[in-house]
Structure formats: structure tokens, C-alpha cells
Amino acid sequence: MIPGGGQPNMQQLLQQAQKMQQDLARAQEELAATEVEGQAGGGLVKATVTGAGELRGLVIDPKAVDPEDTETLADLVVAAVKAANDNAQQLQQSKLGPLTQGLGGMPGLPF
């Protein structure tokens, strides 16, 4: 219940929304600049992605390269990228989760 039975202070609500938007933008910038790694095959293949999920690097140990079995290498690459993206999602949840939860109670916002 709103004290005095009046409308919520629109200026205050707008300021809160603006601050949340700024915090969210800052967190997204941090995610884009932060790199996380995933690996497969006991470290034979390592993938590096940003917190936003952009693939930045891929390192393949020569021991993983078998010209007779490129399928295994491809599987290791996919697994390493998936592991890196899983780590990026965890980072996103830790950075953005608290911010987006705060937006859920505001009328008119699609969260």
C-alpha cells in the first residue's frame, strides 16, 4: 500500500529504472570484456569465450590431432566451446541475475 493512498512517486520510479538500466549496461560491458575458458579431452582442447559468449580463442594440443580421426577432434572442439559457453552463462547469471531480478517487480517492464 502506498502511504497517503496516492500514486507512486513517478520521478523516484524513473530514477530507479534509470539506475537499474545503467547498472545493467555496465554489467553487460564487463561481461563483454571478461574472458572465460572451457576445455575438453583433459585439456587437449581449450576454448576461450567472453562473458557474452563470443568465441575469442581456440587452442588445440598437437596430441589431439590424428589425421585418421578428425571426428574426435571436432567433438573435442565442440565440447570445449560448449564448456566455455556454460562458464560464460554462469558468469552472466552472477553478474546480471541480481540486476534483472530487481526489474521483475516494476510494472511495464518485460522481465
PyMOL commands that set and color helices and strands:
alter all, ss='L'
color gray80, all
select helices_A, chain A and resi 3-5+10-33+62-64+70-103
alter helices_A, ss='H'
color red, helices_A
select strands_A, chain A and resi 35-40+45-50+55-60
alter strands_A, ss='S'
color yellow, strands_A
deselect
rebuild
show_as cartoon
